[in-house]
Structure formats: structure tokens, C-alpha cells
Amino acid sequence: ENSLFRVDLGEEEATLHYRRDANAVDFVSTFVPPSARGKGVAEALVREGLAWARDNNYEIHASCWYVEKFLRK
């Protein structure tokens, strides 16, 4: 609804923002607060976002360098 996936981390949150049109989704940015980095939070967000996009048959684009890494695997 808000064009993002989020993980509630208590007083902070991690996010994966995207833009979508009828046939495609572009993952724009990933953010994890410094206190939660290195714990797999960003990876979980990206995997969830990519699974959602694939389940909905969207063409996937990644403006975000972190998401791009997962598309090259």
C-alpha cells in the first residue's frame, strides 16, 4: 500500500522501497538502521520483496545496488 516493505525493530524500522506500474516493479532503496546492520535484516526484506514480485509476475528492476546483487545470483 505504501510502496514499501518494512520490518519493525522497536523504535526504528528497516525498509525496502519500490515503485510499481501495471507490469513492473523497481526496487528503489533499502535502509536498515545502524543498530540492526549485519544481522540479515536487509537480506530478509529483499528476499520477501523479490518473492512478492515473482509471485505477482512483475518484471523486476533494481535501482538499489543491494537488490541488484540478488538479481545477479
PEHU-V24776 format. One line per field, one symbol per residue. burial: b if it has 9 or more other ideal C-beta (glycine too) atoms within 8 Angstrom, else e. A space follows every 50 residues. Layout:
burial=???
//
This chain:
burial=eeeebbbebeeeebbbbbeeeeebbbbebbebbeebbeeebbebbbbbbb ebbbeeebebebebebbbebbee
//
